């Protein structure tokens, strides 16, 4: 009996000791959690108004707590944001863990009153480090709350990459152009291409230390990513001027390059037409990652800051179905537009075709006969509900183009990015296709190049080159594989071609084998030698450019010869821009497999590009040098996830 009593007493003692330890731990965790909650509340930029704080204090336990004051940098922001939140009912008191999670969630900008919507959160941050103001400037230095959230941001970005799809990208490309015999096929015809999506996608891949898929590399889009200092036309009545140059090919001895540069007339800000824009924004579930919808929201907000008060904007969103988030609104109500963009969230399937229909309906209802009417589609292209056939979408966009409503595409995301669809829609909608991988790219496309992105100065622009068989044995167009036209398409005004925006430059390079040079294509045994038809051997080729003015259906023609006067005996003597464009072309060709570049490698590209960098006010050419260096060590494929 005494032994039984001993065991009972010992068991009871263990229970009492365990209970005491548990209560001590619970009290300790509460003591730790309470200051954390107070500190988070005091540092909250947009959700810490005085009324909410009073409610929290009334709900808190009756034990004393040391107050934690907000940092000096946070106080003015709290006071400015307070009115916007005071009107809302106070939220329930969250746990500390919930507050940390909410601070790490992707946000585009802080919730504030419509008349205070000004700052934007840059891509990759939970709070503003370099917020973009309504005038395009920067504001707001890092506060203590931002520094505390930074480690969570890093984990969030890493987590997003872990969950992004891999290997389901679709690209619009074709096999590289082959050499043609000038005697057999003396004429080359193509549509111009001012898109830059391929360059931005290549950059995004290399920044992940991965070589881009060869199909994603469109060499002409790499070349045309950069502005070139070509001689500009004198007036909008003849909006183009051709610039030609001939110089030795640096990767093939005995061959030469012909550079054709076209410069568009730059509209003055006071003379540009009004803009009737509809933002068509993909808010489906695939747009949730930080480099998709949050980046799109910041990009479009920057575009809003570049527009004039008389311009108008409407916003249509689509996920499982389409919805008009903002009826056509004057840009003079900028805060209202920005607040609507701020409220967008992602979720659901992707009824892209339904959204396109609704966006065009809004654009048609507010059609401005004297302005530019354009739908701007922002998407990863992952349409999976409704019309998904590219042919049907293409026909619909073409019909709307004939009514004067154009379409441009801003692509985002990786892993399931549908570049092929973006290219199809933009090319047939008389618009541009850009790929937005960073906030800096958004600034380039929608701020620095806003006029060329939105306002065309010429449409259906085609280039045709006739080579002189007496001077050129063989030729090859570098890039433009998806833009090739038939010879008789050039003079046919019913055949659609690319548009050129205000101040844009377009560059094309031909790799030629002069007569007597190292041939790549053997002569036919039974081929007849065609006469030179009296053409002067001094001319390599003859360039013709056909275009229409924005409000005309009849094309106009300009032309220029490519003669010995345009030739430079040494590559080093060629124009600076021509040499830099050559380095970019070589880089694109190497990324596609280097079929025509021989032993020319990344170091050779760096050598030429470094010597021809020239004036680089925005740092685009310096960035190119870094991408070439990155390609030297990048992996051929994305590593498998553990």
C-alpha positions in Angstrom: 0.0 0.0 0.0 2.8 2.4 0.9 4.4 1.7 -2.5 1.2 2.5 -4.3 0.8 5.8 -2.4 4.4 6.6 -3.3 3.8 6.2 -7.1 0.6 8.2 -6.9 2.4 11.1 -5.2 5.2 11.0 -7.7 2.8 11.1 -10.6 0.9 14.0 -9.2 4.1 15.9 -8.7 5.1 15.4 -12.4 1.7 16.6 -13.6 2.0 19.8 -11.4 5.5 20.5 -12.7 4.5 20.0 -16.3 1.6 22.3 -16.0 3.8 25.0 -14.4 6.3 24.7 -17.2 3.5 24.9 -19.9 2.0 28.0 -18.3 5.5 29.6 -18.0 6.1 29.0 -21.7 2.7 30.3 -22.8 3.3 33.5 -20.8 6.8 33.9 -22.3 5.4 33.4 -25.9 2.7 36.0 -25.2 5.3 38.4 -23.8 7.3 38.0 -27.0 4.3 38.1 -29.4 2.8 41.3 -27.9 5.8 43.5 -28.7 6.1 42.0 -32.2 2.5 42.8 -32.8 2.9 46.3 -31.5 6.0 46.9 -33.6 4.3 45.6 -36.7 1.3 47.8 -36.1 3.5 50.9 -35.5 5.5 50.3 -38.6 2.5 49.6 -40.9 2.5 52.2 -43.7 -1.1 52.1 -44.8 -3.0 50.1 -42.2 -2.2 51.8 -38.9 -4.7 54.7 -38.4 -5.4 56.0 -34.9 -8.9 54.5 -34.8 -7.6 51.0 -35.5 -4.9 51.4 -32.9 -7.5 52.5 -30.3 -9.6 49.4 -31.1 -6.6 47.2 -30.7 -5.7 48.7 -27.4 -9.2 48.2 -26.1 -9.1 44.5 -27.1 -5.6 43.8 -25.7 -5.0 42.1 -22.3 -5.0 44.3 -19.2 -1.2 43.9 -18.5 1.1 46.8 -19.2 3.1 46.8 -22.4 6.0 49.1 -23.4 4.9 51.3 -26.3 6.9 51.0 -29.5 7.0 54.2 -31.5 7.0 54.2 -35.3 10.2 55.4 -37.0 10.3 59.1 -38.0 10.2 58.0 -41.7 7.0 56.1 -41.2 5.1 58.7 -39.2 4.4 61.1 -42.1 3.3 58.3 -44.3 1.0 57.0 -41.6 -0.6 60.4 -41.1 -1.0 60.9 -44.9 -2.6 57.5 -45.3 -4.8 57.6 -42.2 -8.0 59.2 -43.7 -8.2 56.5 -46.4 -8.4 53.7 -43.8 -10.3 55.5 -41.0 -13.5 55.3 -43.0 -13.3 51.5 -43.2 -14.4 49.2 -40.3 -11.5 48.2 -38.0 -10.2 44.8 -38.8 -10.1 41.9 -36.3 -6.8 41.6 -34.3 -4.5 39.3 -36.2 -1.8 37.1 -34.8 1.8 38.2 -35.2 2.4 35.4 -37.8 -0.6 36.6 -39.9 0.8 40.2 -39.9 4.2 38.9 -41.1 2.5 37.0 -43.9 0.5 39.9 -44.9 3.6 42.1 -45.2 5.2 39.6 -47.4 2.3 39.2 -49.8 2.8 40.8 -53.3 1.4 44.3 -53.4 1.5 46.9 -56.1 1.1 50.0 -53.9 -0.2 50.8 -50.5 -4.0 51.3 -49.9 -4.7 55.0 -49.7 -7.4 57.5 -50.6 -7.9 58.0 -54.4 -6.5 61.5 -54.2 -3.4 60.2 -52.6 -2.6 57.3 -54.9 0.8 58.4 -56.1 3.6 56.1 -55.0 4.1 52.7 -56.6 5.9 49.7 -55.1 8.7 48.6 -57.5 8.9 45.0 -58.7 10.4 42.6 -56.1 9.7 44.7 -53.0 7.0 44.4 -50.4 7.2 48.1 -49.7 8.4 51.0 -51.7 12.2 51.3 -51.9 12.2 53.6 -55.0 8.5 54.4 -55.4 7.5 55.9 -58.7 5.6 59.2 -58.5 3.0 60.6 -60.8 5.6 62.6 -62.6 7.9 59.6 -63.1 10.4 60.6 -60.4 11.4 58.6 -57.3 10.6 59.1 -53.6 10.6 57.5 -50.2 13.8 56.1 -48.6 13.8 52.7 -46.9 12.2 52.7 -43.5 12.7 50.3 -40.6 9.7 48.3 -41.6 11.1 47.8 -45.1 14.3 46.6 -43.7 12.5 44.1 -41.5 10.5 42.8 -44.4 13.4 42.3 -46.8 14.4 38.8 -45.7 10.7 37.7 -46.2 10.8 39.2 -49.7 13.8 37.1 -50.6 12.1 34.0 -49.4 8.9 34.9 -51.2 10.8 35.5 -54.5 12.6 32.2 -54.2 9.3 30.4 -53.4 7.7 32.0 -56.5 10.5 30.7 -58.7 10.1 27.3 -57.2 6.4 27.1 -58.1 6.7 28.7 -61.6 6.0 26.3 -64.5 8.9 25.1 -66.5 9.3 24.2 -70.2 5.8 25.2 -71.4 6.7 28.4 -73.2 5.6 28.7 -76.9 7.5 30.7 -79.4 6.9 32.1 -82.8 10.0 31.5 -84.9 11.1 29.8 -88.1 14.4 28.2 -89.3 17.2 30.6 -90.1 17.3 32.2 -93.5 19.6 30.5 -95.9 21.9 32.0 -98.5 20.2 32.6 -101.9 21.9 33.0 -105.3 21.4 36.6 -106.5 21.2 35.5 -110.1 18.4 33.1 -109.4 16.5 35.1 -106.7 17.6 38.7 -107.0 14.7 40.2 -104.9 14.2 39.9 -101.1 11.0 41.3 -99.5 10.0 41.5 -95.8 7.9 43.4 -93.4 9.7 45.6 -90.8 9.6 44.5 -87.2 10.0 46.9 -84.3 9.1 44.4 -81.6 11.6 43.9 -78.8 10.0 41.0 -76.8 12.7 38.5 -77.8 15.5 40.6 -76.4 13.8 41.0 -73.0 13.0 37.3 -72.8 16.6 36.4 -73.6 17.8 38.8 -70.9 15.4 37.3 -68.4 16.8 33.8 -69.1 20.4 34.9 -68.9 19.7 36.7 -65.6 18.6 33.3 -64.3 21.9 31.9 -65.6 20.1 29.9 -68.3 20.7 30.0 -72.0 17.5 30.9 -73.8 15.9 28.4 -76.1 17.0 28.9 -79.7 13.4 29.3 -80.8 13.0 32.3 -78.5 15.8 34.2 -80.2 14.6 36.5 -83.1 17.8 38.2 -84.1 16.1 41.3 -85.6 14.3 42.0 -82.3 17.7 41.9 -80.5 19.1 44.4 -83.1 16.1 46.7 -83.0 16.0 46.8 -79.1 18.6 49.6 -79.3 18.1 53.1 -80.6 20.5 54.2 -83.4 21.5 57.7 -84.4 20.4 57.5 -88.1 19.7 60.7 -90.0 16.1 61.7 -89.4 13.5 62.7 -91.9 12.5 66.4 -92.2 8.8 66.2 -91.8 5.8 63.8 -91.1 4.7 64.0 -94.7 7.7 61.8 -95.7 8.2 60.1 -92.3 11.1 57.8 -93.2 14.7 58.1 -94.4 16.9 55.1 -95.4 20.5 55.0 -94.3 22.8 52.4 -95.9 26.3 51.2 -95.4 28.5 48.4 -96.7 31.5 47.0 -94.7 33.5 43.7 -94.2 31.8 40.9 -92.3 33.8 40.3 -89.1 32.9 36.6 -88.8 33.5 35.6 -92.4 36.5 36.7 -94.4 35.6 37.6 -98.0 32.0 38.3 -97.2 30.4 41.7 -96.5 27.5 43.1 -94.6 24.9 45.6 -96.0 23.2 47.6 -93.2 19.9 49.2 -94.0 18.7 51.7 -91.3 15.3 53.4 -91.3 14.6 56.3 -89.0 11.0 57.4 -88.3 9.9 61.0 -87.9 9.6 62.0 -84.2 6.2 63.6 -83.4 6.3 66.6 -81.1 4.4 66.3 -77.8 2.1 69.2 -78.8 1.3 67.6 -82.1 0.6 64.0 -81.1 -3.0 62.8 -81.4 -5.3 62.1 -78.5 -5.2 58.5 -77.1 -8.3 56.3 -76.5 -6.8 53.4 -74.6 -8.3 50.2 -73.2 -6.1 48.3 -70.8 -7.0 44.6 -71.1 -5.5 42.9 -68.1 -5.2 39.1 -67.5 -6.1 38.5 -63.9 -6.3 34.7 -64.1 -4.6 32.4 -61.6 -1.4 32.1 -63.7 -0.8 35.8 -63.2 -0.3 35.6 -59.4 3.5 35.5 -59.3 5.3 38.8 -58.5 6.8 39.1 -62.0 3.3 38.9 -63.6 0.2 40.9 -62.4 2.1 43.0 -59.7 4.6 44.0 -62.4 1.9 44.7 -64.9 0.1 46.9 -62.4 3.2 49.0 -61.9 4.0 49.1 -65.6 0.5 50.4 -66.6 0.6 52.9 -63.7 3.8 54.3 -65.2 2.2 54.6 -68.6 -0.7 56.6 -67.0 1.8 59.2 -65.8 2.9 59.8 -69.5 -0.5 60.6 -70.9 -2.2 63.9 -71.3 -5.4 65.0 -69.4 -7.4 64.8 -72.6 -6.5 61.1 -73.2 -9.0 58.5 -72.0 -8.5 55.1 -70.3 -10.7 52.1 -69.7 -9.8 48.9 -67.9 -11.1 45.4 -68.7 -10.0 42.4 -66.7 -10.5 38.7 -67.5 -10.1 35.5 -65.6 -13.1 33.0 -65.6 -15.1 35.8 -67.2 -14.5 39.4 -68.4 -15.3 42.4 -66.3 -15.1 46.2 -66.9 -13.1 47.4 -63.9 -13.1 51.0 -65.2 -15.4 52.7 -67.6 -13.7 55.2 -70.1 -12.2 57.9 -67.8 -10.3 61.0 -68.6 -6.6 60.9 -67.5 -7.3 64.1 -65.6 -8.8 61.7 -63.0 -5.4 60.0 -62.7 -5.9 59.0 -59.0 -9.1 57.1 -59.9 -7.3 55.2 -62.6 -4.4 54.3 -60.4 -6.6 53.2 -57.6 -8.5 50.9 -60.0 -5.2 49.3 -61.1 -4.2 48.9 -57.4 -7.3 46.9 -56.6 -6.6 44.2 -59.3 -6.1 40.7 -58.0 -5.4 37.3 -59.8 -7.4 34.1 -59.6 -9.3 31.7 -61.9 -9.1 30.4 -65.4 -8.2 32.4 -68.5 -11.1 33.5 -70.7 -8.8 35.7 -72.8 -11.0 35.8 -76.0 -14.0 37.0 -74.0 -11.9 39.8 -72.5 -10.6 40.8 -75.9 -14.2 41.1 -77.2 -15.2 43.3 -74.3 -12.1 45.5 -74.6 -12.7 46.2 -78.3 -16.4 46.9 -77.6 -15.4 49.6 -75.1 -12.8 51.0 -77.6 -15.4 51.2 -80.3 -18.0 52.9 -78.0 -15.5 55.7 -77.3 -13.8 55.7 -80.8 -11.9 58.9 -81.4 -11.8 59.6 -85.2 -9.0 62.1 -84.7 -7.0 60.1 -82.2 -5.3 56.8 -81.6 -7.6 54.0 -80.6 -5.6 51.1 -79.0 -6.2 48.0 -76.8 -3.2 47.2 -74.7 -3.2 43.5 -73.6 -1.1 42.5 -70.6 -0.9 38.7 -70.2 1.3 35.6 -70.0 -0.8 34.4 -73.0 -2.0 31.2 -71.2 -5.5 31.3 -72.6 -7.5 28.2 -71.6 -11.2 29.2 -71.7 -13.3 30.3 -74.7 -11.7 30.8 -78.1 -8.1 29.5 -77.8 -7.5 28.9 -81.6 -4.9 31.4 -82.8 -6.5 31.5 -86.3 -9.9 32.7 -84.9 -8.3 35.3 -82.6 -6.2 36.5 -85.5 -9.2 37.0 -87.7 -11.1 38.9 -85.0 -8.1 41.2 -84.4 -7.6 41.8 -88.1 -11.3 42.9 -88.5 -10.9 45.3 -85.6 -7.7 46.7 -87.2 -9.6 47.6 -90.3 -12.0 49.6 -88.2 -9.1 51.6 -86.8 -8.6 49.9 -83.4 -5.1 48.6 -82.9 -3.7 46.1 -80.4 -0.4 46.0 -78.6 0.7 43.2 -76.2 2.8 43.3 -73.0 3.9 39.8 -72.2 5.0 38.7 -68.8 6.1 35.5 -67.0 8.2 32.5 -67.9 7.6 28.7 -68.0 4.2 29.0 -69.7 4.6 32.2 -71.6 2.8 32.1 -75.0 5.1 34.2 -77.1 3.5 32.7 -80.3 0.1 34.1 -79.4 1.5 37.5 -78.4 3.3 37.8 -81.7 0.2 36.7 -83.7 -2.1 39.2 -82.0 0.3 42.2 -82.1 1.4 41.6 -85.7 -2.2 41.4 -86.9 -3.4 44.2 -84.6 -0.9 46.8 -86.0 0.8 47.0 -82.6 4.0 46.1 -80.9 4.8 43.0 -78.8 7.0 43.8 -75.8 8.1 41.5 -73.0 8.2 43.1 -69.5 10.7 41.2 -67.3 11.7 44.1 -65.0 10.5 47.4 -63.9 13.3 49.0 -65.9 12.0 47.4 -69.1 8.5 48.7 -68.3 10.0 52.2 -67.9 11.8 51.8 -71.3 8.7 50.7 -73.2 6.0 52.8 -71.5 7.9 55.9 -70.4 11.0 56.5 -72.4 9.5 55.1 -75.6 5.9 55.9 -74.9 5.4 57.9 -78.1 6.8 55.2 -80.4 4.8 52.5 -78.5 1.5 54.3 -78.8 1.6 56.6 -81.8 2.4 55.2 -85.3 3.7 57.5 -88.0 3.6 54.9 -90.8 1.8 51.6 -91.2 2.2 48.5 -93.5 5.9 49.3 -93.9 7.7 46.9 -96.3 11.2 46.7 -97.5 12.3 45.2 -100.8 16.0 44.8 -101.9 17.0 44.0 -105.5 20.5 42.7 -105.6 22.8 43.3 -108.6 24.0 39.8 -109.8 27.0 41.6 -111.3 28.2 42.6 -107.9 26.5 40.2 -105.5 26.8 36.4 -105.9 24.8 35.3 -102.8 23.0 37.0 -100.0 21.2 36.2 -96.7 18.9 38.3 -94.6 19.8 38.1 -90.9 16.6 37.6 -88.9 13.1 38.5 -89.9 12.2 34.9 -90.6 8.6 35.4 -89.4 8.3 38.6 -91.5 9.1 37.4 -95.0 6.8 38.4 -97.8 6.3 37.3 -101.4 7.8 39.5 -104.1 4.4 40.6 -105.3 3.2 41.4 -101.8 5.4 44.5 -101.8 3.2 46.6 -104.2 -0.1 45.0 -103.0 -1.7 47.5 -100.5 -4.0 44.8 -99.2 -1.1 42.9 -97.7 -0.6 43.8 -94.1 2.9 44.7 -92.7 4.5 46.2 -89.7 4.1 49.7 -88.3 6.7 52.2 -87.2 6.1 54.5 -84.2 7.1 58.0 -83.6 10.9 58.4 -83.7 11.6 54.6 -84.0 14.5 53.1 -85.8 14.5 49.9 -87.8 17.7 48.0 -88.8 18.2 45.1 -91.2 21.5 43.4 -92.0 22.3 41.3 -95.2 25.2 39.0 -95.3 26.5 39.0 -98.9 29.1 37.2 -100.9 30.5 39.6 -103.5 31.1 38.2 -107.0 34.5 36.4 -106.8 34.1 35.8 -103.1 33.9 32.5 -101.2 30.7 30.9 -102.5 28.4 28.9 -100.2 26.0 27.7 -102.8 27.3 25.7 -105.8 26.2 26.7 -109.3 23.8 24.4 -111.2 25.2 22.3 -113.9 22.5 23.3 -116.3 21.8 26.8 -115.0 21.8 29.7 -117.5 23.9 32.7 -116.7 21.6 35.7 -116.7 22.9 39.0 -118.2 23.5 41.9 -115.9 20.9 44.0 -117.8 23.2 47.0 -118.0 23.2 47.6 -114.2 26.2 49.4 -113.0 28.7 47.2 -111.1 29.1 50.1 -108.8 25.8 49.3 -107.2 25.4 46.3 -104.9 21.7 46.6 -104.6 18.7 48.9 -104.7 16.5 49.5 -101.7 12.8 50.3 -101.9 10.6 51.1 -98.9 6.8 51.2 -99.2 4.6 52.7 -96.4 1.2 54.2 -95.7 0.5 57.3 -93.6 -1.6 56.4 -90.5 -4.9 57.6 -92.0 -4.3 56.5 -95.6 -5.0 53.3 -97.5 -2.6 54.1 -100.3 1.1 53.3 -100.1 3.9 55.6 -100.9 7.4 54.7 -102.2 10.9 55.9 -101.3 14.1 54.3 -102.6 17.9 54.6 -102.5 20.8 52.7 -104.1 23.4 50.8 -102.2 26.6 51.8 -104.0 30.3 52.0 -103.6 30.0 55.4 -102.0 28.4 53.7 -99.0 31.2 51.2 -98.6 33.9 51.2 -96.0 37.1 49.2 -96.7 37.7 48.2 -93.0 35.2 47.1 -90.4 36.8 49.5 -87.9 35.9 52.4 -90.3 32.2 51.5 -90.5 29.7 53.7 -88.7 29.6 53.2 -84.9 26.0 52.2 -84.9 26.6 49.7 -87.7 29.3 48.0 -85.8 27.3 47.7 -82.6 24.3 46.3 -84.6 26.7 43.8 -86.1 27.8 42.6 -82.6 24.2 42.2 -81.5 23.4 40.3 -84.7 26.4 38.0 -84.1 25.2 37.4 -80.5 21.8 36.4 -81.7 23.2 34.1 -84.4 25.4 32.4 -81.8 22.5 31.8 -79.4 20.6 30.2 -82.3 23.5 27.7 -82.9 26.1 29.7 -84.9 25.4 28.0 -88.1 26.6 31.0 -90.2 29.1 32.6 -87.8 31.9 30.0 -87.9 34.4 30.3 -85.1 33.1 33.7 -84.0 32.4 33.6 -80.3 31.2 35.6 -77.3 34.7 37.1 -76.8 34.6 38.4 -80.3 31.1 39.9 -79.7 32.4 41.6 -76.6 35.4 43.0 -78.4 33.3 44.6 -81.2 30.5 45.8 -78.9 32.9 47.4 -76.4 34.6 49.3 -79.1 31.3 50.5 -80.6 29.3 51.2 -77.4 29.4 55.0 -78.1 26.8 57.2 -76.5 24.8 55.1 -74.1 22.5 57.5 -72.0 20.2 54.8 -70.6 22.9 52.1 -70.2 21.2 49.7 -72.7 24.5 48.9 -74.5 26.4 48.4 -71.2 23.7 46.0 -70.1 24.2 44.1 -73.4 27.9 43.6 -72.6 26.9 42.0 -69.3 24.4 39.7 -71.0 27.1 38.5 -73.4 29.4 37.8 -70.4 26.5 35.9 -68.7 26.0 33.8 -71.8 29.6 32.5 -71.5 28.8 30.7 -68.2 25.1 30.1 -68.4 23.6 26.6 -68.3 22.1 25.1 -71.4 19.0 24.0 -69.5 17.2 25.0 -66.3 18.3 22.7 -63.5 15.8 20.2 -62.2 14.2 21.1 -58.9 15.0 18.9 -55.9 
